[in-house]
Every structure is written in C-alpha cells, then in structure tokens.
Amino acid sequence: MTRTQPPHKGGAAELRPVSPHLQIYRWQWTMALSIIHRLTGLYISVGIVFLCTKIIVLGFGDANDFAMFTQFNSLKAFLVLKAFFIWCLIYHMLNGVRHLFWDTGRGLGLKAAALSGYTSALFSLLLAVLYWCYWL
C-alpha cells in the first residue's frame, strides 16, 4: 500500500487503500458491451432529436426547406450516419432484450452472459446488414 488517504480529523494517519480504478480491471467482453450499450443509447437520443427536427421543419417549412433536406439526405456521409443509426437501434434493442432476461434471473452466469453478449452483437450486425441491403 503505497498510496494512502488523508488522516481523519481526530488524529493519527491510518494506512488505508485507495479505491480500485479501471486500470486494475481486466478488460472483458461484457464490459465492452455495456459501454457500447450506453454509447448507442446516446447516439439514438441525438438521432431522435435530429429526426424530430427534420419532421417539424418539413411539416412547417416551405419548398426551400424540403430541397435543403433532400440535398442533405443525398450526401454519402449522411447515408453512413443513417446506417450507423439503424445498427445502434438494432443493437440497443437486442441488448435490451438481453437485460430483460437478466431481470428474470436467467443468464446471469459468466458463460451465459458472454454467450448472450456474443449473440446480441452478432445478430445486431446481421440484422443491420440485412436492413442496409434491402431497405436503405
């Protein structure tokens, strides 16, 4: 124990360990999936705000606004953002179903959690590719 906390007000300094931080944890697949789940939720929130703004502008705007959004939709970068948004929706949904199973007490073991993580990640990619090929 080389690092200690400051002494208490009442007196002598005690050697107390500092709380562990991320550098001592071994990186795990379930940890990565949890972080990805949070990031996809954030991206979905931003995408929904953009989608609502687009609907409002198109609903209350004029022909120039419609032309601007049509031009914006035809950009390759926007197509990539839409495709990533679709993957985020699918992944977040599948991972949410995984969490619903956990809420019932199923699949909480290490092997089951890892397997369900691999499954949700794989199926999210497959479903996103199917969507991109047929509907985007």
C-alpha positions as CSV (number, residue, x, y, z in Angstrom):
1,M,0.0,0.0,0.0
2,T,1.9,3.0,-1.2
3,R,-1.0,5.3,-1.5
4,T,-3.0,6.4,1.5
5,Q,-5.9,8.6,2.2
6,P,-5.5,11.7,4.3
7,P,-5.7,11.4,8.1
8,H,-9.0,11.8,9.9
9,K,-9.8,15.0,11.7
10,G,-9.3,13.3,15.1
11,G,-5.8,12.2,14.9
12,A,-3.3,9.7,13.6
13,A,-3.0,8.8,9.9
14,E,-4.1,5.3,9.0
15,L,-2.8,3.4,6.1
16,R,-5.9,2.8,4.0
17,P,-6.1,1.6,0.4
18,V,-7.4,3.9,-2.2
19,S,-10.5,2.5,-4.1
20,P,-9.6,0.4,-7.2
21,H,-9.9,2.1,-10.5
22,L,-10.2,0.9,-14.1
23,Q,-6.5,0.2,-14.6
24,I,-6.6,-2.8,-12.4
25,Y,-9.6,-4.5,-14.0
26,R,-9.1,-7.0,-16.9
27,W,-11.0,-5.9,-20.0
28,Q,-13.9,-8.2,-20.6
29,W,-16.4,-8.7,-23.4
30,T,-19.4,-7.9,-21.2
31,M,-17.7,-4.7,-20.0
32,A,-17.3,-3.6,-23.7
33,L,-20.9,-4.5,-24.5
34,S,-22.1,-2.4,-21.5
35,I,-20.1,0.6,-22.7
36,I,-21.4,0.1,-26.3
37,H,-25.0,-0.1,-25.0
38,R,-24.6,3.3,-23.3
39,L,-23.0,4.9,-26.3
40,T,-25.6,3.6,-28.7
41,G,-28.3,4.9,-26.4
42,L,-26.6,8.3,-26.5
43,Y,-26.4,8.2,-30.3
44,I,-30.0,7.2,-30.6
45,S,-31.1,10.1,-28.5
46,V,-29.2,12.5,-30.7
47,G,-30.6,10.9,-33.8
48,I,-34.2,11.1,-32.5
49,V,-33.7,14.8,-31.8
50,F,-32.4,15.3,-35.4
51,L,-35.3,13.2,-36.8
52,C,-37.9,15.2,-34.9
53,T,-36.3,18.5,-36.0
54,K,-36.4,17.2,-39.6
55,I,-40.1,16.3,-39.3
56,I,-41.0,19.7,-37.8
57,V,-39.1,21.6,-40.4
58,L,-40.6,19.6,-43.2
59,G,-44.1,19.9,-41.8
60,F,-44.0,23.7,-41.2
61,G,-41.4,24.7,-43.8
62,D,-41.6,25.7,-47.4
63,A,-40.2,24.2,-50.6
64,N,-36.7,25.6,-49.9
65,D,-36.6,23.7,-46.6
66,F,-37.7,20.5,-48.4
67,A,-35.0,21.0,-51.0
68,M,-32.4,21.5,-48.3
69,F,-33.2,18.3,-46.5
70,T,-33.4,16.4,-49.8
71,Q,-29.9,17.6,-50.6
72,F,-28.7,16.7,-47.2
73,N,-30.2,13.2,-47.4
74,S,-28.3,12.5,-50.6
75,L,-24.8,13.1,-49.0
76,K,-22.7,9.9,-48.6
77,A,-21.8,10.9,-45.1
78,F,-25.4,11.2,-44.1
79,L,-26.1,7.8,-45.6
80,V,-23.3,6.4,-43.3
81,L,-24.8,8.2,-40.3
82,K,-28.2,6.7,-41.1
83,A,-26.8,3.2,-41.4
84,F,-25.0,3.6,-38.1
85,F,-28.2,4.8,-36.5
86,I,-30.0,1.7,-37.7
87,W,-27.3,-0.5,-36.3
88,C,-27.5,1.4,-33.0
89,L,-31.2,0.9,-32.8
90,I,-31.0,-2.8,-33.5
91,Y,-28.1,-3.4,-31.1
92,H,-29.7,-1.4,-28.3
93,M,-33.0,-3.3,-28.8
94,L,-31.3,-6.7,-28.7
95,N,-29.2,-5.8,-25.7
96,G,-32.3,-4.5,-24.0
97,V,-34.0,-7.9,-24.5
98,R,-30.9,-9.5,-23.0
99,H,-31.3,-7.3,-20.0
100,L,-34.9,-8.2,-19.7
101,F,-33.9,-11.9,-19.5
102,W,-31.4,-10.9,-16.8
103,D,-34.2,-9.2,-14.9
104,T,-36.0,-12.5,-14.7
105,G,-32.9,-14.1,-13.2
106,R,-31.9,-16.1,-16.3
107,G,-28.5,-15.9,-18.0
108,L,-26.6,-14.3,-15.1
109,G,-23.7,-16.8,-15.1
110,L,-20.4,-15.8,-16.7
111,K,-20.6,-18.2,-19.6
112,A,-24.3,-17.4,-20.3
113,A,-23.7,-13.6,-20.1
114,A,-20.7,-13.9,-22.5
115,L,-22.7,-16.1,-24.9
116,S,-25.7,-13.7,-24.9
117,G,-23.4,-10.8,-25.5
118,Y,-21.8,-12.5,-28.5
119,T,-25.2,-13.4,-29.8
120,S,-26.7,-9.9,-29.4
121,A,-23.6,-8.4,-31.1
122,L,-23.6,-10.9,-34.0
123,F,-27.3,-10.7,-34.6
124,S,-27.3,-6.9,-34.5
125,L,-24.7,-6.8,-37.2
126,L,-26.6,-9.4,-39.3
127,L,-29.9,-7.6,-39.0
128,A,-28.3,-4.3,-39.7
129,V,-26.7,-5.6,-42.9
130,L,-30.0,-7.1,-44.0
131,Y,-31.7,-3.8,-43.4
132,W,-29.0,-1.9,-45.3
133,C,-29.2,-4.3,-48.2
134,Y,-32.9,-4.3,-48.6
135,W,-34.4,-1.0,-47.2
136,L,-31.7,1.7,-47.0
